[in-house]
Amino acid sequence: MKRFIWLASAVAMALSLTGCGVSTEDFEKARASASALDTEKQALAAQLEQAQASLESVQDEADELRAAEEERRAEEEAAASRKAEEQAAKEAEEKAKKENANRAKKVSQRELAQIVKKPDAHIDENVILYARITQFDSGTGPCAFRADLSHAHVGKYDYEHNSMFTAGDRLLDCEILDDFVADDIVQVTATVLGSLTYDTTIGGSTTVPKFQVVKIKQA
């Protein structure tokens, strides 16, 4: 019924246009042109929608790139800050070592005996000692060695006080010890760290004074 009504309306319009001097052929051309324009409009709308989607995608990529660049800059600034802090800490450590070396004093036989007896009572004292290195191998690691101490330069086997020395970061960074090996007789400027207890090879344990090397040279 609706199709009939639409068909009747179209016929009536065609007759009306014919009566107005517009032919059916012109009417069909006009209708085809209108249909083409509508199709073109729809195509343009689809292109616009696609362009908007592409623009949004480009905007998302730009936001991601901006965020990545900001993160990279933040990481670079953090790395530069850490490097500056590490450099400042290293300079402060070197300054402290120099100050410790300048404050270091030679000790008497009695003063050394007191340090050996109660190392924890002399923490942070800076002293000049003489020693024979007794162990400096894979067991002690590259940044530590055992030594027998004396207050002065004595005979090779007259260094009587067992002790432990560490240097640098106490793990790997200790170039100050690179030139020394077991049996070397050395003069050491060192800071008292306190006492150290370790297991002996015969199954017991022993407690000795522990020192941090500030300066060391062949005696």
C-alpha positions as CSV (number, residue, x, y, z in Angstrom):
1,M,0.0,0.0,0.0
2,K,2.8,2.4,0.9
3,R,4.7,1.5,-2.3
4,F,1.5,2.3,-4.3
5,I,1.1,5.6,-2.5
6,W,4.8,6.5,-3.2
7,L,4.4,5.4,-6.8
8,A,1.3,7.5,-7.2
9,S,3.0,10.5,-5.7
10,A,6.0,10.1,-8.0
11,V,3.6,9.9,-11.0
12,A,1.7,12.9,-9.8
13,M,4.9,14.9,-9.3
14,A,6.1,13.8,-12.8
15,L,2.9,15.0,-14.3
16,S,3.0,18.2,-12.3
17,L,6.6,18.8,-13.5
18,T,5.6,18.0,-17.1
19,G,2.8,20.5,-16.7
20,C,5.3,23.0,-15.5
21,G,7.5,22.4,-18.6
22,V,9.9,19.9,-16.9
23,S,10.2,16.7,-18.8
24,T,10.4,13.3,-17.2
25,E,13.9,12.9,-18.6
26,D,15.0,16.2,-16.9
27,F,13.4,15.0,-13.7
28,E,15.3,11.7,-13.8
29,K,18.5,13.5,-14.5
30,A,17.9,15.9,-11.6
31,R,17.1,12.9,-9.3
32,A,20.2,11.1,-10.5
33,S,22.3,14.2,-9.8
34,A,20.8,14.5,-6.3
35,S,21.5,10.9,-5.7
36,A,25.1,11.3,-6.9
37,L,25.5,14.4,-4.6
38,D,24.2,12.4,-1.7
39,T,26.6,9.6,-2.5
40,E,29.5,12.1,-2.7
41,K,28.3,13.7,0.6
42,Q,28.4,10.3,2.2
43,A,31.9,9.5,0.8
44,L,33.1,12.9,2.0
45,A,31.7,12.2,5.5
46,A,33.4,8.8,5.5
47,Q,36.7,10.5,4.4
48,L,36.3,13.1,7.2
49,E,35.6,10.4,9.8
50,Q,38.7,8.6,8.6
51,A,40.8,11.8,8.6
52,Q,39.6,12.5,12.2
53,A,40.6,8.9,13.2
54,S,44.0,9.4,11.6
55,L,44.4,12.7,13.4
56,E,43.6,11.2,16.7
57,S,46.1,8.4,16.0
58,V,48.8,10.9,15.1
59,Q,47.9,12.9,18.3
60,D,48.2,9.7,20.4
61,E,51.6,8.9,18.8
62,A,52.7,12.5,19.4
63,D,51.7,12.2,23.1
64,E,53.6,8.9,23.4
65,L,56.7,10.5,21.9
66,R,56.4,13.5,24.1
67,A,56.0,11.3,27.2
68,A,59.0,9.1,26.1
69,E,61.1,12.3,25.5
70,E,60.2,13.6,28.9
71,E,61.0,10.3,30.5
72,R,64.4,10.2,28.7
73,R,65.2,13.7,29.9
74,A,64.2,12.8,33.4
75,E,66.5,9.8,33.3
76,E,69.4,11.8,31.9
77,E,68.9,14.5,34.6
78,A,68.7,11.8,37.3
79,A,71.9,10.1,35.9
80,A,73.7,13.5,35.8
81,S,72.5,14.2,39.4
82,R,73.8,10.7,40.6
83,K,77.1,11.3,38.8
84,A,77.5,14.7,40.5
85,E,76.6,13.2,43.9
86,E,79.1,10.3,43.3
87,Q,81.8,12.8,42.3
88,A,81.1,15.0,45.3
89,A,81.2,11.9,47.6
90,K,84.5,10.8,46.1
91,E,86.0,14.3,46.5
92,A,84.8,14.4,50.1
93,E,86.3,10.9,50.7
94,E,89.6,12.0,49.2
95,K,89.5,15.2,51.3
96,A,88.7,13.1,54.5
97,K,91.6,10.8,53.7
98,K,94.0,13.7,53.4
99,E,92.8,15.1,56.6
100,N,93.1,11.8,58.3
101,A,96.7,11.4,57.0
102,N,97.5,14.9,58.3
103,R,96.1,14.0,61.7
104,A,97.8,10.7,62.0
105,K,100.5,10.2,64.7
106,K,103.1,7.7,65.4
107,V,102.4,5.6,68.5
108,S,104.6,4.2,71.2
109,Q,104.9,0.6,72.0
110,R,102.5,1.0,74.9
111,E,100.0,3.0,72.9
112,L,99.9,0.3,70.2
113,A,99.4,-2.4,72.9
114,Q,96.4,-0.4,74.2
115,I,94.9,-0.2,70.7
116,V,95.4,-4.0,70.3
117,K,93.9,-4.7,73.7
118,K,90.8,-2.5,73.2
119,P,90.3,-1.6,69.5
120,D,86.7,-0.4,70.0
121,A,87.9,2.2,72.5
122,H,90.1,3.8,69.8
123,I,87.7,3.9,66.8
124,D,88.5,6.8,64.3
125,E,92.0,7.4,65.7
126,N,94.5,7.9,63.0
127,V,97.9,6.3,63.5
128,I,101.2,5.5,61.7
129,L,102.2,1.9,62.1
130,Y,104.7,-0.6,60.8
131,A,103.7,-4.0,59.7
132,R,104.7,-7.2,57.9
133,I,102.0,-8.5,55.6
134,T,101.3,-12.1,56.6
135,Q,98.4,-13.0,54.3
136,F,97.3,-11.3,51.1
137,D,95.6,-13.7,48.7
138,S,92.2,-15.0,47.5
139,G,91.3,-15.7,51.0
140,T,91.5,-12.1,52.1
141,G,90.4,-10.7,48.8
142,P,92.1,-7.8,46.9
143,C,91.1,-5.1,49.4
144,A,92.2,-6.6,52.7
145,F,95.3,-8.2,54.2
146,R,96.4,-9.7,57.5
147,A,99.6,-8.3,59.1
148,D,101.7,-8.3,62.2
149,L,102.2,-4.9,63.7
150,S,104.8,-2.9,65.5
151,H,105.1,0.7,66.6
152,A,108.4,1.0,64.8
153,H,110.5,-0.5,62.0
154,V,111.9,-3.7,63.6
155,G,113.4,-7.0,62.4
156,K,111.3,-9.0,59.9
157,Y,110.0,-11.4,62.5
158,D,109.6,-9.0,65.4
159,Y,106.2,-7.6,64.4
160,E,104.1,-9.1,67.2
161,H,100.5,-7.9,67.0
162,N,98.1,-9.7,64.6
163,S,95.8,-7.4,62.8
164,M,93.6,-6.9,59.7
165,F,93.7,-4.0,57.2
166,T,91.2,-3.0,54.5
167,A,91.4,-0.3,51.8
168,G,89.2,1.5,49.3
169,D,85.6,0.3,49.2
170,R,86.8,-3.0,50.9
171,L,85.5,-5.1,47.9
172,L,87.2,-4.3,44.5
173,D,88.1,-0.6,44.3
174,C,91.5,-0.5,46.2
175,E,94.3,0.4,43.8
176,I,96.3,1.7,46.8
177,L,97.1,-2.0,47.5
178,D,98.0,-3.1,44.0
179,D,101.8,-3.1,44.5
180,F,101.9,-5.1,47.8
181,V,102.1,-8.8,48.5
182,A,102.6,-11.1,51.5
183,D,106.0,-10.7,53.4
184,D,106.3,-7.0,52.4
185,I,107.3,-4.7,55.3
186,V,105.3,-1.6,55.1
187,Q,104.6,1.8,56.8
188,V,100.9,2.3,57.1
189,T,98.9,5.4,57.9
190,A,95.5,4.0,59.0
191,T,92.3,4.7,60.8
192,V,91.2,2.4,63.6
193,L,87.9,0.7,62.7
194,G,87.5,-1.3,65.9
195,S,87.7,-5.1,66.5
196,L,87.3,-8.0,64.1
197,T,86.6,-11.6,65.1
198,Y,87.2,-14.3,62.5
199,D,87.5,-18.1,62.3
200,T,91.0,-19.5,62.3
201,T,92.3,-22.4,60.1
202,I,92.6,-24.7,63.2
203,G,88.9,-24.4,64.0
204,G,88.9,-21.6,66.6
205,S,88.3,-17.9,66.4
206,T,90.4,-14.8,67.2
207,T,89.7,-11.1,67.7
208,V,92.1,-8.6,66.2
209,P,92.2,-4.8,65.6
210,K,91.0,-3.7,62.2
211,F,92.3,-0.7,60.3
212,Q,91.4,1.3,57.2
213,V,94.4,2.1,55.1
214,V,94.9,5.8,54.3
215,K,98.4,5.6,53.0
216,I,100.9,2.8,52.6
217,K,104.4,2.5,51.4
218,Q,107.3,0.1,51.6
219,A,109.2,0.5,54.9
